[in-house]
Amino acid sequence: MWGSNKKPEAQQAPVYPSSSPTSGIAPKSAPMNREGSSMTSDGIRPLGPAASGTTARLGASLHVKGEITGNEDLQIDGTVEGLVQLDDRKLTVGPSAKLTADVVAREVVVFGSVKGNLRARDRIEIKKDGSVIGDLTTARIMIEDGAYFKGAIEIDRSAGEADRSLEKPAFTRVAAASTMPAPAHIAKSAS
């Protein structure tokens, strides 16, 4: 009836620049957004560093021997032997995970089993069914009722104080800095 003379418009596929075989330069993939995550059009690699809300996952059937380093949050559900180093990121040891490893991260949350030393700049949490055999070094610690822990705990106040000083208002930090004695050349000229 009304507007029946209109034909449906065909969707056009995006056109990406192509490289010539002689240029030796691969074409840049155009970013796409699929289900809330940014991906390149080739669908293989993420666009840029991992988004702050994403967590990499090592599945329950995976067994890793060696060193794991990275710059994104990680959840381990499998078995790891060696070193896990995620300096500014969060490591979650899942309920089915078994780690025989030393761990260095910003935050460590243990639901599974860890044999090794844990060092976290911010905090370590051992949940109800979690088990840790090893020494802990962190600014903050939380061990839930029912958790198993055998080892030593060292509270690293320097890591916590550095973070807390940034939480103070700027005028408080300036006032604390101004209580320092004046340099010798200024103190002599004032007398």
Buried (B, 14 or more C-beta within 10 A) or exposed (E): EEEEEEEEEEEEEEEEEEEEEEEEEEEEBEEBEEEEEEBBBEEEEEBEEBEEEEEBBBEEEEEBEEEBEBEBBBBBBBBBBBBBBBEEBBBBBBEBBBBBBBBBBBBBBBBBBBBBBBBBBBBBBBBEBBBBBBBBBBBBBEBEEEBEBEEEEEEBEEBBEEEEEEEEEEEEEEEEEEEEEEEEEEEEEEE
